[in-house]
Amino acid sequence: MSDKVPFSFILVIGLMLFALFFGAGNLIFPPMLGQSAGINIWSANAGFLVTGVGLPLLGVLAFGFSGKDDVQSLASRVHPVFALVFTTVLYLAIGPLFSIPRAGTVSFEIGIKPFLAEDLDHIPLFIFTIIFFSITCFFSLNPVKTINIIGKFLTPIKLTFIGILVAMAFIHPIGDFQAPTKNYKIHSFFKGFQEGYLTMDALAAFVFGIIIINAIKEKGAKTKKHIMTICAKATGIAAIILITIYTALSYMGASSVEKLGHLDNGGTVLVKVSNYYFGAYGGILLGLMITVACLTTSVGLVASCSSFFHKLFPKVPYKILAISLCGFSAIVANIGLTQLIAISIPLLTAIYPLAIVLIFLTFFHPLFKGKTEVYQGSLLLTFIISLFDGLNTGGIHISSINSFFIRVLPMYKVGLGWIGPAIIGGLIGFSIVQVKILLNYSSSRLNK
């Protein structure tokens, strides 16, 4: 492959990367952030973009830089046990625990719920999830090109409608920005930073990254320089599109509060804004597109997770795993979108810092020559702090430990107390390596 990479190929890879990250579920978080942040929307949105766009794309670049074939082999640089546990938790998070059920609940919230009476119980959601995940299961068991065709046609149509929606929000804002909610009155940037965890895209980057790298390799890129050059330019294209859409959706949410009030979740915000501008027909079109988009997302996730767990447990057939994942996801989806998001926050708060640190350690790998002790020290201290962050967001407060961490850890109050320990842990690991080298050298001199 020549040093000059055709822009058309880079554009295709960039759009592919955008399509992988811009699942239908990601539509619901920026509008809700905008509603909550109000006049502090720009700082909150900046924080959201760091974890919702920047870190996932860094994760993709990290895969190209590492030269590894999958997330488990990358995580094995820490320890084989860590690799197994981390990879399993990652697939559970982006699979049957949160992302797959969320695809069903987002579809219901946007495509079905607005047209139902408000006094109905959970029966409509129950019926819908059975149908939704039955269809998901069918396509997961019988992979066909139809899903790819739907996805290729659906993405530009969906983006066109969303583009029209946010353009209307800019040209004819529903209202003025309002005062921020309690959580966004101070430290709105850091609150937005943590909200970006909900996209789960930094976790998904460990799965999508290898897809992008393989696609680049199939086009003829062999050396790390070629791969990283194409990947960097493609991630730049994807970043521009994601930043534009997320910012526009956040603006739309912030401008909607004056007349629509504070709503329960981002799905409801999208529906209400769509109905405000385009009436019931706009709501129907939005619901239809989001439902089909969520269906394709759900099929892809079920297929990916089933393949991983089949590799982990080869005696269990792929079809059994796919059916089980669909059944379990249908049960979880009946919790409801708002409750599902609330339940996911503690786990994501605990594991997201591990993903972030692993990404950065991958780039620094040559500097410390890939020593296991550096990985282990950094990730161990990161996990200790992020674990208590997760407990706090889950409503479990251990006052004595929190008080201690607040005194000794900068930014612990805003959920970023793990940054200092991550650095310290890495330095401790590096020091241990140097001590071992010195002891070995002394021992060899004595033996002589």
N, C-alpha and C positions, 0 to 999 in steps of 0.2 A: 504493500500500500504506500502511495507517495506521501510526502510530508504535507502536501496541500490537501486538506480534507474538503470535499464538495459541500457547499453550504446547504444544498438540498437534503443531503444525508443527515447533517447536523440538525436541521429543522425537523426532520421526521423523528429523530431520536428525542429531541426536546419536546415535541408534541406527545410522543409516546409516554415520556416521563410525566408530563403534566396530566395526561389521562389516567395514569396509574394512581397518582396522588389525589387527584380531584374526584374523589368518590362522592356520591350523592349526600352521604352523611356529613361531609365537610361543609356543606352549604349551611348547616343549621347553627354552627358555632359563631361565626363573625356577626350575624345579625343580633344574636343574644348578647354578645360582648358589647356591641354598639348601644343596645338598650341600657345595659347596666352601667357603662362608662359615662354616657351622657357627654358633658362638656370636656371630659378627660379622654375622649375617644382617641385622639391622635397618639398619646403616649401609651394607652392600653393596646391600641392596634399595633404599635411598633414592637411591644413585647410579644404579642401574639405571633407576629411575623417571624420573630427570631426562632421560636420553637415550632411554629406551624409550617414554615417555609425553609428558613436557613438551615436548621439542624437536619431535617430529612434529606435535603440535597447534599449536605456534607456527608451524610451517611452513605449515599450513593457513590460519592467521590472516594470515600474511605475504602469501599469494596474494590474499586479500580486500583487504588494505591496499594492495597494489601496483597492482591494476587490470589486471594482465597476463593474457593468454589462455593461455599455456603456459609451461613451464619454460625453453624456449629463449629466448623473448622476455624473460623475467625475467633470465636469465643474460647476455643481450646487453648489459645495462647495464655489464658489465665489459669485454667485447670480443666481437665476432662469432665469432672463432676459439675463445675460451674457451667461449662458449655452445655451440658445436658439439661440442667435445671433452667438456665437462662433461656435457652432456645425453646424449651417446652412451655415455659411461662409466656414467652413472647407469642408463640403460636396460639396459645389459649386466649391471650388478650386480644389479638387481632382476629381471632376466630370465634369459637362458640361462647366465650364469656361476655364479650362486648360488641365487637364489630359486626359479626353476622346477625345477632339479635337486633342490633341497632338498625341494620338495613331494613328489617321488617317493621320496626316501630316507626322509623322515619317515613316509610311508605304509608303506614296507616295514618299517622298524624297529619300528613300533607295531602294524601290522596283520598282518604275515606272519612276521617273524623269530622272535617268541616261540613259535611253534608248529612250528618246524623244529628238527632236530637240530643241536647246536652244532658238529659236526665237518664240516658241509657247506661247500663253497667258495663262490665268487661266482656260481655258476650260477643259484641262485634269485633273486638280486638282478637279474641280467641278464634273466631271463625276465620278472620282474615289471615292470621298467622298460620293456621293449618293449610289454607290454600297457598299462601305465599311460599312456605317452606316445602310444600309438596311439589310445587313447580321447580323450586330450587333443587330439590332432590332429584327430580327427573332429569334435568339438564346436567347435573353433576354426575349422574350415573351413565348418561348417554351424551358425551361431549359431541357437539355438532358445530358447524361453522355459523349457524344461525346466530348464536350469541355474539360472535365477533362482528357479524354484519350489523346486528342491532346496535352494538356498542359504537361502531364506526359512524353510523348514521345518527345515533342518538346524541353523541357528544356535541357536534356542532349545533344541532337543533336546540339542545338544552342550553348551551352557552349563548345562543342567539336570544332566547327568551329571557334568560337571566340578565343578559346585557341590556335588553330593552327595559327590563324592570328597574335595574339600578340607574340607567340613564334617566328614566322618569323621576327617580328619587333625587337625582342631582338637579335636573331641570325644574321640576316642580316638587320641592321637598314637602313632605306631609306637615312638618312643623319644625320649630326650633329645637336645638339641643337642650336637654333638661339637666338638672342637677344629677350627679352620679349617685348610685346606690352606695350603701355603707362600705362595701368591700373595695370600691373604686375611688373613694374620697382621697385617700393617700396611697402612695406606692402603686399607682395604676399601671405603670409599666411592668412591674414585677407580677401583678395580678394577671395581666394579659399574657405574660411569659408562661405562667402556670396554666392558663386556659388553653394555650397551644398544645399542652399535653393531651387534651381531649381528642385532638385529631388522630392521635396514635401514629402519625406519619413517620416520626423518627424511629419507631419500632418497625413499621412497615418497610422502612428503607432497607432494613437488613434482608428483607425478602425481595423487594422490588429491585434493589441494587444489582443483584446477580443477574436478573432478567435483562437489565439495561447493558451491563458489561458483556453478557453473552451475545446480545444483539450486535454490539459494536465489534466483537471478535469475529462474528459470522460474516461481517462485511470486509474482513481482511486485516483488521488491526491486530498486530502481533506484539509489539513492544509496549512497555508500560507508558512510554512517552506518547505514543499514538493514542492509546486508550484514554489516558488522562486528558489529552488535548481535546478529543472529541467529547468526552464526558463533561469537561469543564464548560465548554461552549453550549452543550445541550442543556446542562443544568441552569445556565444563565438564561436561556430562552424560557424554560419552565418556570424559573423564579419570577421573571417579569410578568408572566401571565397570572401566576398564583397571587403575587403581591397586588396586582391590579384588581383582581376579582375579590379577594378577601377584604381589601380596603374599601372597595365600593359597597360590599355587603355590610361592613361595619358602619359605614356612613348612613346607609339606608336604615339600619336598625336604630341608630342614634336619633335620626330625624323623625322616627315613627312614634316616639313615646308621647309627645304632646297630645295627639289625638287618639292613638290606639291604647295608650297606657302601657304599663309593664306587663308582659306576657310570660307564660310558664316556660317556654322553650323556643329555640330558634325555628323549629318547624312551624309553630303557630305564628311567629312573626312573619315568615315568608308568605303564609296563606293569607294573613290579614292584609299585608301590604299589596299582594297580588289582587285581592278582592277590591281593595281601595281604588286601585288604578284601573283595573280591567273588568271588575265585576265577577259574577259567578263563572263566566266562560274562561277567564284568566285562571281562576282557581282550578277548574277542571283540567286545563291544559298543563298547568304546573304539576298537579297531582299525578297525571298520567305519565309525564316524562320522568318525574322523580321515582315513581314506582318501578318503571321499567329499568331505570338506571340502577336503582337499589337491587333489583333482581339480578342484573348482570354482575354487580359487585359481590352479591351473596354467593352466586355460583362460583365465581373466581376464588373467593376465600374458602369455600367448602372444598373445592378441588385441591387448593394448595395445602390446607390443613390436613386433609385426608391423606394426601401423598406423604406429608411429613410423618404423620403417625403410623402410616403403613410401613415406612422405612424404619421407624422406631420399633414397631411390633409387626414384623413381617408375616407372622402366622395369622394375623387378623386381616381378612380380605379388605381391599379398598372399598368395595361396595357397602360392606357392613359399617365401616367407619363413616362413610358419607351419610348413610341413613341415620346413624346414631347422632352425628353432629347436627343434622337438620332437625331431628326430633328434640334434642337438647336445646338448640337455639330457639325453637318455637316456644318451648316452656319459658325460657329466660325472657323472650320478647314480651311475654304477657305481663311482665312487671310494669311496663309502660316506659315511654321515652324519658320523661323527667326523672323517674326513679332509677332507671338504668344508668343514666349519666351520673347521678349522685353516687351510686354504688361503685362506679368505675373509678371515680376520682382518687380514693385512697390507694388503690393498687397502682394506678398510673403514676401517682406522686412518688411512690416507693421505688418503682422500677425505671422510670424515665431517666433519672440522673445516672443510673448504671449504663444505659444506652448512650447517653451523651459523653460520659467519660470514656467508654470503650471506643467511640468514634475518634475522640481527640488522641487517645493513646495509640490508635492505629497510625495516625499521621506522625506522631513522635517516635514510633517504633524504631526507626533507624538510629535515632539519637542515643537511646539507651540499649541498643543492640538486641531488642526484643526480650530482655531479661524477664522471666516470669515473676520475680519478686516485685518488680515495679508495677506490673499489672495487678498483682494480688494486693499489695499494700494500698494502692490508690482505690481500687474497687471495694476493698473491705471497709475502709473508713467512709467511703461514699455511701455504702449500703447502710451502715450504722446510723448515719444522720438521716438519710432519706427514709429509712424505716420509721423513725419517729415523726418525720414530716407526714408520712402516710397515715400514721395513727392519729395525728392531730386533725387532719382533714376528715378522718372518719369519726371524729368526736371523742376519741380516747386520748385524754390529756394526762400525762404523767408530770405533774407540776414541778417536782424536784429536778427531774432531768431537763425539762424545758427551761427552767430558770437557769440552770447551769449552762446550757447551750447558748442561751441568750446573752449571758455574760461573756462567754469566751469565743463565740463564733459570729463574725460579721455576717449580716444579712440573713441570720437564722429566722428572724421575724417575718421575712418576706419569702420564705421557702427556698432560699438559695444558700443556706448554711453549709451545704455539702461541698461547695467549691473549694474552700480552704482545706478541709480534710482530704479532699481528692489530691490536691497538690502535695500536702504534707505526707500522705500515704505513699505517693510515688517517690518522693525524696527519701523516705525511710527505706523503701524497697531498694532504691538505688544504693543507699549507704550499706545495706546488708550485703549487696553484691560486692561492693568494694572491700568490705571486711573479709568476705570469703576469699577473694582474690589475694588479699594480703596474707591471710592465714595459710593458704595453699603455697604461696611463694615462700613464706617462712619455713613451712614444713619441708618443702623440697630442698631448701638450703641446708637445713639441719640434717636431712638424710644424706646429703653429699658429704 
